[in-house]
Amino acid sequence: MADPQKHPTLTYAHDWSKDMLEQMQKHLLPLAETAPDVSIAAVSGSLGRLEGMAHSDCDLIVLVIDEAIHESSRCQKAMQAVWDALEPLGLPLPKSSGIYVTPTSHGQICDHSTLGLIADDKNIFGKRMQVLLDAKPIYGEDNFQSLVQGLLERYAAGFLIHDQKKEWVYLLNDLIRYFRSYCAWHQFDLSNDPIDSWHMRNTKLRNSRIPMFAALIFLLGECSKEKKNKIGWLGGHLLLTPMQRIEKVYQLNNDDGFNIFLDAYEVFMTQMNSPEVRKVLVEANPKTLDDLRAMNLPVYDELHANSDILIRELTRFVLDRRGDWSEEFYEYLLF
């Protein structure tokens, strides 16, 4: 993992996040009495990846009991109770237009009636993906583990559940759908606010979001070796953060390229922890695609070049697993 001497920012972010999660857990303990409709609170985003820093916002997935999900007043009361409990910590709220504003439920996340549905509710679909990508429970941990189990059984439904020599086809398809939609959105979204912009979003996309998606793809590839209990294998490894997942799969394949990835990730984290860098990225603020193409932003160019190192190494690793991971996995990954 990160060497405190070589990777001081990653080390700091990990320790800061662990401390913040402990504080959040303590503040949420009274919910069992004050807000019984809340069944799960799980951090996502940088805190879920244990990469949070003082400027990080709090992406929080809140689940209420199934009996409350269709009563808006109970949902609002549950969400308010969670944020009221966390208010003393001074955490920045998530974006008002994102998937973290409203709660969901176990029944919605694990709903088999939406299998294969293209027009799935984007807020439920987004939370479903983030539960698998980077979420970490801070309230209702047992309920969260039950949620993950139910979600994996949903993605195994009809096929893999009956033959665990098969691949995670449906999960891989949904993951790719989510990832490509995310990329397309970031490519053309020119909206901005005091802490966000096209350049900031795309810097994060290439340097940290793509590795986050890659971490789950790595697990699905490695899981192709498992022929008896794919659900159990994947469920156990989902306990790891994205960085830990990537490191684990490198180790399982005796590949020493992880340090290339880690060193480049440290560069990204160090730059993101610089108020000056963040200011430059946010204030660039192109209004049109023509403005964007005409801009010369060396800070962004440097971070883009850093992401090239990350993506090139991740790509190299996946291609080098040919012959180790199943041929079927590669076929489903590409086609």
C-alpha positions as CSV (number, residue, x, y, z in Angstrom):
1,M,0.0,0.0,0.0
2,A,1.0,3.7,0.1
3,D,4.5,4.4,1.6
4,P,4.2,7.4,3.9
5,Q,7.6,8.7,2.6
6,K,6.8,8.3,-1.1
7,H,3.1,8.9,-0.9
8,P,2.5,11.4,1.8
9,T,-0.8,12.8,0.4
10,L,-2.4,9.4,-0.1
11,T,-1.3,8.5,3.5
12,Y,-2.7,11.7,4.9
13,A,-6.0,11.3,3.0
14,H,-6.4,7.7,4.2
15,D,-5.8,8.6,7.8
16,W,-8.0,11.7,7.5
17,S,-10.8,9.7,6.0
18,K,-10.6,6.9,8.6
19,D,-10.8,9.5,11.4
20,M,-13.7,11.2,9.8
21,L,-15.6,7.9,9.3
22,E,-15.2,7.1,13.0
23,Q,-16.6,10.5,13.9
24,M,-19.5,10.0,11.5
25,Q,-20.3,6.6,13.0
26,K,-20.4,8.0,16.5
27,H,-22.7,10.9,15.5
28,L,-25.1,8.5,13.7
29,L,-25.4,6.0,16.6
30,P,-28.5,7.7,18.1
31,L,-30.5,7.2,14.9
32,A,-31.6,3.8,16.1
33,E,-33.8,5.7,18.6
34,T,-34.4,9.0,16.9
35,A,-34.9,7.9,13.2
36,P,-35.9,4.2,13.1
37,D,-36.8,4.5,9.4
38,V,-33.1,4.8,8.5
39,S,-31.6,1.4,7.8
40,I,-28.3,2.2,6.2
41,A,-26.0,5.2,5.8
42,A,-22.9,4.6,3.6
43,V,-20.3,7.0,2.4
44,S,-19.4,7.0,-1.3
45,G,-17.0,9.2,-3.3
46,S,-13.7,10.2,-1.9
47,L,-14.6,9.3,1.7
48,G,-15.8,5.8,0.6
49,R,-12.5,5.3,-1.2
50,L,-10.6,6.6,1.9
51,E,-9.2,9.4,-0.2
52,G,-11.1,12.3,1.4
53,M,-9.5,15.5,2.4
54,A,-10.8,18.7,4.1
55,H,-12.2,20.0,0.8
56,S,-14.1,16.8,0.0
57,D,-17.9,16.9,-0.1
58,C,-19.9,14.1,1.6
59,D,-21.5,11.8,-0.8
60,L,-23.9,9.7,1.4
61,I,-26.1,6.9,0.3
62,V,-29.0,6.6,2.7
63,L,-31.5,3.7,2.7
64,V,-34.8,3.7,4.6
65,I,-36.8,0.7,5.4
66,D,-39.0,-0.6,2.6
67,E,-42.2,0.4,4.4
68,A,-41.1,4.1,4.4
69,I,-39.7,4.5,0.9
70,H,-43.0,5.5,-0.8
71,E,-44.0,8.0,1.9
72,S,-42.2,11.3,1.0
73,S,-42.6,12.8,4.5
74,R,-40.9,9.8,6.1
75,C,-38.1,9.9,3.5
76,Q,-37.5,13.6,4.1
77,K,-37.6,13.1,7.8
78,A,-35.0,10.3,7.6
79,M,-32.7,12.3,5.4
80,Q,-32.9,15.3,7.6
81,A,-32.2,13.2,10.7
82,V,-29.0,11.9,9.1
83,W,-27.7,15.4,8.1
84,D,-28.7,16.9,11.4
85,A,-26.7,14.3,13.2
86,L,-23.7,15.0,11.0
87,E,-24.0,18.8,11.0
88,P,-21.4,19.3,13.8
89,L,-18.7,17.8,11.6
90,G,-19.1,20.6,9.1
91,L,-19.1,18.3,6.0
92,P,-20.0,19.9,2.7
93,L,-23.3,18.7,1.4
94,P,-23.5,16.7,-1.9
95,K,-24.7,18.4,-5.0
96,S,-28.5,19.2,-5.0
97,S,-28.9,17.6,-8.4
98,G,-27.1,14.4,-7.8
99,I,-28.1,10.8,-6.8
100,Y,-27.3,11.4,-3.1
101,V,-30.1,13.8,-2.4
102,T,-32.9,11.3,-2.0
103,P,-32.9,8.0,-0.1
104,T,-33.6,4.5,-1.5
105,S,-34.4,1.2,0.0
106,H,-33.2,-2.4,0.0
107,G,-36.2,-3.4,-2.1
108,Q,-35.5,-0.8,-4.7
109,I,-31.8,-1.6,-5.0
110,C,-32.3,-5.4,-5.2
111,D,-35.6,-5.2,-7.2
112,H,-35.7,-8.2,-9.7
113,S,-38.6,-6.6,-11.6
114,T,-36.2,-4.1,-13.1
115,L,-33.8,-6.7,-14.5
116,G,-32.7,-5.7,-18.0
117,L,-34.6,-2.4,-17.8
118,I,-32.9,0.3,-19.9
119,A,-35.0,3.2,-18.5
120,D,-34.2,2.3,-14.9
121,D,-34.6,5.2,-12.4
122,K,-31.2,7.0,-12.7
123,N,-31.0,7.7,-8.9
124,I,-31.6,4.1,-8.0
125,F,-29.3,2.8,-10.8
126,G,-26.6,5.2,-9.7
127,K,-26.8,4.2,-6.1
128,R,-26.8,0.5,-7.1
129,M,-23.5,1.0,-9.0
130,Q,-21.9,3.1,-6.2
131,V,-22.7,0.5,-3.6
132,L,-20.5,-1.9,-5.6
133,L,-17.9,0.7,-6.7
134,D,-16.9,2.5,-3.5
135,A,-19.5,2.6,-0.8
136,K,-18.5,2.0,2.8
137,P,-21.2,1.7,5.6
138,I,-21.1,4.0,8.6
139,Y,-24.5,3.1,10.0
140,G,-26.4,-0.2,9.7
141,E,-23.3,-2.3,8.7
142,D,-25.2,-5.7,8.9
143,N,-28.0,-4.2,6.8
144,F,-25.4,-3.1,4.3
145,Q,-23.8,-6.5,4.0
146,S,-27.3,-8.0,3.4
147,L,-27.8,-5.3,0.8
148,V,-24.6,-6.2,-1.1
149,Q,-25.5,-9.9,-0.9
150,G,-29.0,-9.2,-2.3
151,L,-27.5,-7.0,-5.0
152,L,-25.1,-9.7,-6.1
153,E,-27.9,-12.2,-6.2
154,R,-29.8,-9.8,-8.4
155,Y,-26.9,-9.5,-10.9
156,A,-26.6,-13.3,-10.8
157,A,-30.3,-13.9,-11.4
158,G,-31.4,-16.3,-14.1
159,F,-27.9,-17.3,-15.2
160,L,-24.8,-17.2,-13.0
161,I,-26.9,-18.1,-9.9
162,H,-27.5,-21.5,-11.4
163,D,-24.0,-22.1,-12.8
164,Q,-21.1,-20.3,-11.2
165,K,-18.7,-21.2,-13.9
166,K,-20.5,-18.5,-16.0
167,E,-19.3,-14.9,-16.0
168,W,-20.8,-11.8,-14.4
169,V,-22.3,-10.8,-17.7
170,Y,-25.2,-8.6,-16.5
171,L,-23.1,-6.8,-13.9
172,L,-20.4,-6.2,-16.5
173,N,-22.9,-4.8,-18.9
174,D,-24.4,-2.5,-16.3
175,L,-21.0,-1.4,-15.1
176,I,-19.9,-0.5,-18.7
177,R,-23.2,1.3,-19.3
178,Y,-22.8,3.4,-16.1
179,F,-19.1,4.1,-16.9
180,R,-19.7,5.1,-20.5
181,S,-22.7,7.3,-19.6
182,Y,-20.6,9.0,-16.9
183,C,-17.8,9.7,-19.5
184,A,-20.2,11.0,-22.0
185,W,-21.8,13.3,-19.5
186,H,-18.4,14.7,-18.4
187,Q,-17.3,15.3,-22.0
188,F,-20.1,17.7,-22.8
189,D,-21.2,19.1,-19.4
190,L,-19.9,22.7,-19.2
191,S,-21.8,23.7,-16.1
192,N,-19.9,25.2,-13.2
193,D,-20.2,26.4,-9.6
194,P,-17.8,27.8,-7.1
195,I,-16.0,24.4,-6.5
196,D,-16.6,22.6,-9.8
197,S,-16.1,23.0,-13.5
198,W,-15.5,21.0,-16.7
199,H,-11.7,20.9,-16.1
200,M,-12.2,19.8,-12.5
201,R,-14.6,17.1,-13.4
202,N,-12.5,15.7,-16.2
203,T,-9.4,15.8,-14.1
204,K,-11.1,13.7,-11.5
205,L,-12.7,11.4,-14.1
206,R,-9.4,10.4,-15.7
207,N,-7.2,10.3,-12.6
208,S,-9.6,8.8,-10.0
209,R,-13.0,7.8,-11.5
210,I,-11.6,5.6,-14.2
211,P,-9.4,3.8,-11.7
212,M,-12.5,3.3,-9.5
213,F,-14.3,1.6,-12.4
214,A,-11.1,-0.3,-13.3
215,A,-11.0,-1.7,-9.7
216,L,-14.3,-3.4,-10.1
217,I,-13.4,-4.6,-13.6
218,F,-10.2,-6.1,-12.1
219,L,-12.3,-8.0,-9.6
220,L,-14.7,-9.3,-12.3
221,G,-11.7,-10.4,-14.4
222,E,-10.0,-12.1,-11.4
223,C,-13.3,-13.7,-10.4
224,S,-13.4,-15.4,-13.8
225,K,-10.9,-17.9,-12.3
226,E,-13.4,-18.9,-9.6
227,K,-15.7,-21.7,-10.8
228,K,-17.5,-22.7,-7.6
229,N,-18.6,-19.7,-5.6
230,K,-18.4,-16.5,-7.6
231,I,-20.9,-14.7,-5.5
232,G,-19.0,-15.4,-2.3
233,W,-15.6,-14.5,-3.9
234,L,-16.8,-11.2,-5.2
235,G,-18.8,-10.3,-2.1
236,G,-15.7,-10.8,0.1
237,H,-13.5,-8.7,-2.2
238,L,-16.0,-5.9,-2.3
239,L,-15.1,-5.1,1.3
240,L,-11.9,-3.6,-0.1
241,T,-11.6,0.0,-1.3
242,P,-10.9,0.6,-5.0
243,M,-7.2,1.1,-4.4
244,Q,-7.0,-2.0,-2.2
245,R,-8.9,-4.0,-4.9
246,I,-6.4,-3.0,-7.6
247,E,-3.4,-3.8,-5.3
248,K,-4.9,-7.1,-4.4
249,V,-5.4,-8.2,-8.0
250,Y,-1.8,-7.1,-8.9
251,Q,-0.6,-9.2,-6.0
252,L,-2.7,-12.3,-7.0
253,N,-1.1,-12.1,-10.4
254,N,2.5,-11.5,-9.1
255,D,2.6,-8.3,-11.2
256,D,4.9,-5.5,-9.9
257,G,3.4,-2.7,-11.9
258,F,1.2,-1.5,-9.0
259,N,3.9,1.0,-8.0
260,I,3.7,2.8,-11.3
261,F,0.0,3.2,-10.7
262,L,0.4,4.3,-7.1
263,D,3.1,6.9,-7.9
264,A,0.9,8.5,-10.5
265,Y,-2.1,8.5,-8.2
266,E,0.0,10.3,-5.5
267,V,0.7,13.1,-8.1
268,F,-3.0,13.5,-8.7
269,M,-3.8,13.5,-5.0
270,T,-1.1,16.1,-4.2
271,Q,-2.4,18.4,-7.0
272,M,-6.0,18.1,-5.8
273,N,-4.9,19.0,-2.3
274,S,-3.5,22.3,-3.6
275,P,-6.0,25.3,-3.3
276,E,-4.1,27.0,-6.1
277,V,-4.5,24.1,-8.5
278,R,-8.2,23.7,-7.7
279,K,-8.7,27.5,-8.2
280,V,-7.1,27.4,-11.6
281,L,-9.2,24.4,-12.7
282,V,-12.5,25.9,-11.4
283,E,-12.0,29.4,-12.7
284,A,-11.1,28.3,-16.3
285,N,-14.9,28.0,-16.8
286,P,-15.4,27.6,-20.6
287,K,-18.9,28.7,-21.7
288,T,-18.9,26.8,-25.0
289,L,-17.1,23.9,-26.7
290,D,-15.3,26.5,-28.8
291,D,-14.1,28.2,-25.7
292,L,-12.9,24.9,-24.3
293,R,-10.9,24.0,-27.5
294,A,-9.2,27.4,-27.5
295,M,-8.1,27.3,-23.8
296,N,-4.5,26.7,-22.9
297,L,-4.4,25.4,-19.3
298,P,-1.0,23.9,-18.4
299,V,-2.1,22.7,-15.0
300,Y,-4.9,20.7,-16.6
301,D,-2.5,19.4,-19.3
302,E,-0.1,18.2,-16.7
303,L,-2.9,16.3,-14.9
304,H,-4.2,14.9,-18.1
305,A,-0.7,13.6,-18.9
306,N,-0.6,12.1,-15.4
307,S,-3.9,10.3,-16.1
308,D,-2.3,8.9,-19.3
309,I,0.2,7.1,-17.1
310,L,-2.6,5.7,-14.9
311,I,-4.8,4.6,-17.7
312,R,-1.9,3.1,-19.7
313,E,-0.8,1.0,-16.8
314,L,-4.3,-0.2,-16.0
315,T,-4.8,-1.1,-19.7
316,R,-1.4,-2.9,-19.8
317,F,-2.4,-5.0,-16.8
318,V,-5.7,-6.0,-18.2
319,L,-4.2,-7.0,-21.5
320,D,-1.5,-9.0,-19.8
321,R,-4.0,-11.1,-18.0
322,R,-5.0,-12.8,-21.3
323,G,-4.5,-16.5,-20.6
324,D,-5.1,-16.0,-16.8
325,W,-8.6,-14.5,-16.9
326,S,-11.2,-16.4,-18.9
327,E,-11.6,-15.9,-22.7
328,E,-15.3,-15.4,-22.0
329,F,-14.6,-12.5,-19.7
330,Y,-12.6,-10.7,-22.4
331,E,-15.3,-11.4,-25.0
332,Y,-18.0,-9.9,-22.7
333,L,-15.7,-6.9,-21.8
334,L,-15.3,-6.0,-25.4
335,F,-18.5,-7.2,-27.1
